[in-house]
Amino acid sequence: MRLPILGILAFIALPSATPCFAGTPIEDLLDFIRTHSVVNPSAGETVNLTFFKVGLNGNPDRAKFRQLVQTLGLAPKGVKERGYIELAGNIGDRGYTLRLMGLGHLLGEWQVLSPDIVTADLSITLKLLLARRGYVTIISSPSAACGENFEEPKKGS
């Protein structure tokens, strides 16, 4: 089926960033992300996703975030690591997916692993190459990813 040019232009020009998700749980999640995450904030706690940093905007309701993520089945479970490319397939946008990952990290729902977090000594070129290949992921906890004998690093070491 061919869409008329005006139909395509109307779709592109719609004010909502996600018109096809209107009234769905994904739209609710995207609204939450738009409202409560900030890309490259100038102050406050952030998480470095290599492509950009994410910070919190306001005081997001952690219970509501958890409910939205669980409804859509996006949280990592057990030892399963979820990458941004995989999650973007569910959400439909890589930028919002990365913001979701950062928001969940800052709210304590999971931990983000990115080249900037895991491999601080690499060049930015290599970090971006790793990130573009999908190495920006979330895990439920370090112990889930590393096994029962994992110990959190001590502050200052």
MARVEX-834000 format. One record per residue (C-alpha): residue in three letters; y, x, z. Coordinates in steps of 0.25 Angstrom, whole numbers, plus 2048, in hexadecimal, padded with zeros to 3 digits. Each point is the difference from the previous one (the first is absolute). Last residue first. Layout:
# residues N
alaYXZ/...
This chain:
# residues 157
ser8088A08B9/gly80C7F9805/lys7FA7F3803/lys7F1801801/pro7F87FE7F3/glu7F77F3801/glu7F1803802/phe7F67FD7F7/asn7F1800805/glu7FD7F27FC/gly8028027F1/cys80C8057F7/ala8047F37F9/ala7FD7F680C/ser80680A80A/pro80D8027F8/ser8027F1801/ser7FF7F37F7/ile8038097F4/ile80B7FF7F5/thr8018087F3/val80A8087F8/tyr7F78097F8/gly7FF7F87F3/arg8028097F5/arg80F7FE800/ala80080580F/leu7F880D7FD/leu80A8037F4/leu80B7FD809/lys7FB80A80B/leu7FE80A7F5/thr80E8007FB/ile8067FF80E/ser7F980D803/leu7F580080B/asp80280480E/ala8017F2806/thr7F27FC7FC/val7FC7F4808/ile80D7F9802/asp8078037F3/pro7F37FE7F8/ser7FF7F3806/leu7F77FA80B/val8057F3806/gln7FB7FB80D/trp7FD7F2803/glu8057F3807/gly80A808809/leu80D7F97FB/leu80580D7FA/his7F38027F8/gly7FF7F17FC/leu80E8017FB/gly7FD80D7F8/met7F47FA7F9/leu8087F47FD/arg80B8087FA/leu7F68087F8/thr7FB7F27FB/tyr80D7FB7FD/gly80380C7F7/arg7F27FF7F9/asp8027F17FC/gly7F57F67FD/ile7FC7FD80F/asn7F18017FE/gly80080B7F5/ala80A807808/leu7F680180B/glu7F78087F8/ile80B8097FA/tyr80580280F/gly7F3805805/arg7F87F980A/glu7F7809809/lys7F37F9806/val7FB80680D/gly8017F3808/lys8087F67F8/pro80D8037F9/ala80A7F47FF/leu8027F97F3/gly7F87F3802/leu80B7F77FB/thr7FF7F780D/gln7FE80D808/val80D8067FB/leu8087F3802/gln7FB7FE80E/arg80280F804/phe80F7FF7FB/lys8027F3808/ala7FA80780D/arg80980C7FE/asp80C7F87FF/pro80B8097F9/asn80C805809/gly80B8037F6/asn7FD8097F4/leu7F580A802/gly7FF80D7F8/val7F98057F4/lys80280D7F9/phe7FE8037F1/phe7F68057F6/thr7F980980A/leu7FD7F4809/asn80880580C/val8007F780C/thr80E7FD806/glu8067FE80E/gly80F7FE800/ala80B8057F8/ser8058017F1/pro7F57F77FB/asn7F88047F4/val7FA7F37FC/val8027F580B/ser7F67F6805/his8017F3807/thr8067F67F7/arg7FA8057F2/ile7F3802807/phe8007F2807/asp8047FA7F3/leu7F48077F9/leu7F77FB80A/asp8047F27FE/glu7FF8017F1/ile7F2805802/pro7FC7F5809/thr8057F67F4/gly80C7F77FE/ala8058087F5/phe7F780B7FB/cys8037FE7F1/pro80F802803/thr7FE80D806/ala80E807800/ser8077F3801/pro80D7FF7F8/leu7F97FD7F3/ala8058087F4/ile7F28067FC/phe7FA7F27FF/ala80C7FA7F9/leu7FF80B7F6/ile7F27FE7FD/gly8027F17FF/leu80C8027F6/ile7F78097F8/pro7F67F57FE/leu7F2803806/arg7F58027F7/met7F27FB804/
